[in-house]
């Protein structure tokens, strides 16, 4: 199992278009009594249709 697959499994991410880099995938921040882990991931944007409903009209909000 790759590191990317392991992180997706822990975070319960089922989208195949999301991946995590093998290096520098996590940043740990201390804020008071809290430890925050921030994961850096990538979203593939080269898909042609929605993987759930196969619609060709995809609205890419935020890009």
ZARO-74041 format. One record per atom (N, C-alpha, C, O): y, x, z; residue in one letter; residue number from 1. Coordinates in nm, 3 decimals, decimal comma. Atoms other than C-alpha are relative to their C-alpha. Layout:
# ZARO-74041
[[Y X Z] A NUM];
...
# end
This chain:
# ZARO-74041
[[-0,117 0,086 0,000] X 1];
[[0,000 0,000 0,000] X 1];
[[0,124 0,091 0,000] X 1];
[[0,134 0,183 0,081] X 1];
[[-0,122 -0,079 0,007] X 2];
[[0,338 0,143 -0,098] X 2];
[[0,095 -0,037 0,113] X 2];
[[0,080 -0,140 0,177] X 2];
[[-0,098 0,026 -0,105] X 3];
[[0,629 0,166 0,144] X 3];
[[0,079 -0,127 -0,032] X 3];
[[0,108 -0,206 0,058] X 3];
[[-0,073 0,119 0,042] X 4];
[[0,816 -0,099 -0,056] X 4];
[[-0,081 -0,127 0,030] X 4];
[[-0,027 -0,225 0,081] X 4];
[[0,087 0,115 -0,029] X 5];
[[0,519 -0,339 -0,029] X 5];
[[-0,014 -0,022 0,150] X 5];
[[-0,020 -0,137 0,196] X 5];
[[0,012 0,010 -0,146] X 6];
[[0,488 -0,263 0,343] X 6];
[[0,124 -0,068 0,059] X 6];
[[0,111 -0,156 0,144] X 6];
[[-0,125 0,060 -0,050] X 7];
[[0,856 -0,350 0,408] X 7];
[[0,006 -0,147 -0,040] X 7];
[[0,044 -0,232 0,042] X 7];
[[0,000 0,140 0,044] X 8];
[[0,825 -0,669 0,199] X 8];
[[-0,096 -0,084 0,084] X 8];
[[-0,067 -0,199 0,115] X 8];
[[0,099 0,070 -0,081] X 9];
[[0,518 -0,766 0,400] X 9];
[[0,055 -0,026 0,141] X 9];
[[0,040 -0,136 0,193] X 9];
[[-0,056 0,016 -0,135] X 10];
[[0,691 -0,708 0,737] X 10];
[[0,111 -0,104 0,002] X 10];
[[0,119 -0,184 0,094] X 10];
[[-0,113 0,093 0,005] X 11];
[[1,002 -0,903 0,630] X 11];
[[-0,035 -0,133 -0,064] X 11];
[[0,051 -0,220 -0,078] X 11];
[[0,049 0,123 0,064] X 12];
[[0,791 -1,176 0,462] X 12];
[[0,079 -0,033 -0,127] X 12];
[[0,117 -0,148 -0,150] X 12];
[[-0,067 0,017 0,129] X 13];
[[0,960 -1,124 0,123] X 13];
[[-0,107 -0,013 -0,106] X 13];
[[-0,192 0,075 -0,120] X 13];
[[0,103 0,025 0,100] X 14];
[[0,752 -1,272 -0,160] X 14];
[[0,051 0,018 -0,142] X 14];
[[-0,027 0,006 -0,237] X 14];
[[-0,060 -0,014 0,133] X 15];
[[0,991 -1,213 -0,452] X 15];
[[-0,035 0,136 -0,058] X 15];
[[-0,003 0,239 0,002] X 15];
[[0,038 -0,125 0,065] X 16];
[[0,852 -0,949 -0,692] X 16];
[[0,119 0,073 -0,060] X 16];
[[0,107 0,189 -0,098] X 16];
[[-0,119 -0,063 0,057] X 17];
[[1,205 -0,878 -0,818] X 17];
[[0,076 0,084 0,103] X 17];
[[0,175 0,148 0,068] X 17];
[[-0,063 -0,079 -0,106] X 18];
[[1,301 -0,715 -0,485] X 18];
[[-0,088 0,120 0,031] X 18];
[[-0,209 0,106 0,049] X 18];
[[0,073 -0,121 -0,035] X 19];
[[1,203 -0,356 -0,413] X 19];
[[0,085 0,085 0,094] X 19];
[[0,206 0,066 0,105] X 19];
[[-0,066 -0,089 -0,094] X 20];
[[1,289 -0,090 -0,158] X 20];
[[-0,025 0,144 -0,043] X 20];
[[-0,135 0,176 -0,088] X 20];
[[0,019 -0,140 0,040] X 21];
[[1,346 0,282 -0,228] X 21];
[[-0,096 0,070 0,096] X 21];
[[-0,111 0,030 0,211] X 21];
[[0,094 -0,074 -0,083] X 22];
[[1,091 0,530 -0,097] X 22];
[[0,071 0,089 0,102] X 22];
[[0,013 0,123 0,206] X 22];
[[-0,077 -0,082 -0,092] X 23];
[[1,365 0,739 0,071] X 23];
[[0,129 -0,072 0,036] X 23];
[[0,181 -0,149 -0,044] X 23];
[[-0,125 0,060 -0,048] X 24];
[[1,670 0,632 0,273] X 24];
[[-0,003 -0,153 -0,009] X 24];
[[0,094 -0,214 -0,054] X 24];
[[0,016 0,145 0,010] X 25];
[[1,541 0,274 0,295] X 25];
[[0,056 -0,074 0,120] X 25];
[[0,073 -0,196 0,115] X 25];
[[-0,041 0,067 -0,124] X 26];
[[1,667 0,206 0,648] X 26];
[[0,107 0,081 0,071] X 26];
[[0,101 0,204 0,077] X 26];
[[-0,104 -0,062 -0,080] X 27];
[[1,977 0,278 0,852] X 27];
[[-0,003 -0,066 0,137] X 27];
[[-0,006 -0,189 0,147] X 27];
[[0,005 0,052 -0,136] X 28];
[[1,971 0,240 1,230] X 28];
[[0,137 0,016 0,063] X 28];
[[0,194 0,125 0,063] X 28];
[[-0,133 0,003 -0,059] X 29];
[[2,294 0,143 1,406] X 29];
[[-0,012 -0,048 0,144] X 29];
[[-0,081 -0,146 0,172] X 29];
[[-0,002 0,039 -0,141] X 30];
[[2,351 0,125 1,783] X 30];
[[0,133 -0,070 0,027] X 30];
[[0,239 -0,009 0,011] X 30];
[[-0,120 0,078 -0,036] X 31];
[[2,599 -0,150 1,887] X 31];
[[-0,019 -0,053 0,141] X 31];
[[-0,086 -0,154 0,162] X 31];
[[0,017 0,042 -0,139] X 32];
[[2,621 -0,177 2,264] X 32];
[[-0,145 0,009 0,042] X 32];
[[-0,206 0,116 0,034] X 32];
[[0,141 0,004 -0,041] X 33];
[[2,278 -0,283 2,390] X 33];
[[-0,094 -0,034 -0,115] X 33];
[[-0,215 -0,045 -0,094] X 33];
[[0,081 0,042 0,115] X 34];
[[2,157 -0,375 2,040] X 34];
[[-0,028 0,117 -0,094] X 34];
[[0,058 0,202 -0,116] X 34];
[[0,037 -0,094 0,106] X 35];
[[1,972 -0,161 1,787] X 35];
[[-0,016 -0,082 -0,126] X 35];
[[-0,097 -0,174 -0,131] X 35];
[[0,001 0,075 0,125] X 36];
[[2,033 -0,285 1,433] X 36];
[[-0,061 0,086 -0,109] X 36];
[[-0,021 0,202 -0,127] X 36];
[[0,061 -0,071 0,113] X 37];
[[1,815 -0,183 1,138] X 37];
[[0,043 -0,070 -0,128] X 37];
[[0,019 -0,189 -0,147] X 37];
[[-0,049 0,053 0,127] X 38];
[[1,972 -0,230 0,795] X 38];
[[-0,087 0,060 -0,110] X 38];
[[-0,094 0,182 -0,125] X 38];
[[0,086 -0,045 0,109] X 39];
[[1,734 -0,212 0,497] X 39];
[[0,076 -0,007 -0,131] X 39];
[[0,143 -0,106 -0,160] X 39];
[[-0,061 -0,004 0,133] X 40];
[[1,860 -0,110 0,153] X 40];
[[-0,108 -0,037 -0,101] X 40];
[[-0,215 0,023 -0,103] X 40];
[[0,095 0,044 0,100] X 41];
[[1,684 -0,290 -0,131] X 41];
[[0,067 -0,022 -0,133] X 41];
[[0,190 -0,019 -0,144] X 41];
[[-0,049 0,021 0,136] X 42];
[[1,719 -0,354 -0,502] X 42];
[[-0,055 -0,130 -0,056] X 42];
[[-0,170 -0,166 -0,032] X 42];
[[0,040 0,123 0,068] X 43];
[[1,708 -0,677 -0,701] X 43];
[[0,000 0,026 -0,149] X 43];
[[0,104 0,061 -0,207] X 43];
[[0,008 -0,017 0,145] X 44];
[[1,584 -0,650 -1,059] X 44];
[[0,073 -0,115 -0,068] X 44];
[[0,056 -0,231 -0,030] X 44];
[[-0,077 0,106 0,067] X 45];
[[1,815 -0,839 -1,292] X 45];
[[-0,041 -0,015 -0,146] X 45];
[[0,033 -0,075 -0,224] X 45];
[[0,042 0,006 0,140] X 46];
[[1,618 -0,808 -1,616] X 46];
[[-0,106 -0,107 -0,026] X 46];
[[-0,189 -0,091 -0,116] X 46];
[[0,097 0,107 0,022] X 47];
[[1,418 -1,129 -1,587] X 47];
[[0,060 -0,104 -0,095] X 47];
[[0,182 -0,119 -0,103] X 47];
[[-0,044 0,095 0,102] X 48];
[[1,436 -1,399 -1,855] X 48];
[[-0,005 -0,144 0,048] X 48];
[[0,067 -0,230 -0,004] X 48];
[[0,013 0,138 -0,047] X 49];
[[1,336 -1,709 -1,662] X 49];
[[-0,028 0,001 0,150] X 49];
[[-0,069 0,102 0,207] X 49];
[[0,027 0,016 -0,142] X 50];
[[1,303 -1,839 -1,309] X 50];
[[-0,151 0,010 0,025] X 50];
[[-0,228 -0,057 -0,043] X 50];
[[0,144 -0,013 -0,024] X 51];
[[0,965 -1,732 -1,165] X 51];
[[-0,064 -0,124 0,061] X 51];
[[-0,186 -0,137 0,060] X 51];
[[0,055 0,119 -0,065] X 52];
[[0,927 -2,067 -0,986] X 52];
[[-0,006 -0,121 -0,093] X 52];
[[-0,104 -0,195 -0,092] X 52];
[[-0,003 0,120 0,084] X 53];
[[1,030 -2,328 -1,245] X 53];
[[0,004 0,033 -0,150] X 53];
[[0,003 -0,058 -0,233] X 53];
[[-0,003 -0,048 0,139] X 54];
[[1,042 -2,119 -1,570] X 54];
[[0,123 -0,045 -0,077] X 54];
[[0,122 -0,046 -0,200] X 54];
[[-0,124 0,038 0,066] X 55];
[[1,396 -2,240 -1,643] X 55];
[[0,066 0,123 -0,061] X 55];
[[0,070 0,229 0,002] X 55];
[[-0,068 -0,110 0,069] X 56];
[[1,581 -2,021 -1,895] X 56];
[[0,147 0,007 0,039] X 56];
[[0,212 0,109 0,013] X 56];
[[-0,141 0,004 -0,039] X 57];
[[1,924 -2,123 -1,754] X 57];
[[0,014 0,049 0,144] X 57];
[[0,004 -0,030 0,238] X 57];
[[-0,011 -0,058 -0,133] X 58];
[[1,971 -1,886 -1,462] X 58];
[[0,148 0,026 0,029] X 58];
[[0,217 0,090 -0,050] X 58];
[[-0,137 -0,024 -0,044] X 59];
[[2,304 -1,885 -1,276] X 59];
[[-0,004 0,117 0,097] X 59];
[[-0,070 0,110 0,201] X 59];
[[-0,001 -0,119 -0,084] X 60];
[[2,371 -1,541 -1,129] X 60];
[[0,129 0,001 0,080] X 60];
[[0,229 0,058 0,038] X 60];
[[-0,117 0,003 -0,088] X 61];
[[2,614 -1,606 -0,846] X 61];
[[0,020 0,136 0,065] X 61];
[[-0,076 0,199 0,110] X 61];
[[-0,032 -0,126 -0,066] X 62];
[[2,790 -1,300 -0,712] X 62];
[[-0,014 0,122 -0,087] X 62];
[[-0,003 0,234 -0,036] X 62];
[[0,011 -0,119 0,085] X 63];
[[2,740 -1,075 -1,012] X 63];
[[0,097 -0,006 -0,114] X 63];
[[0,102 0,086 -0,196] X 63];
# end
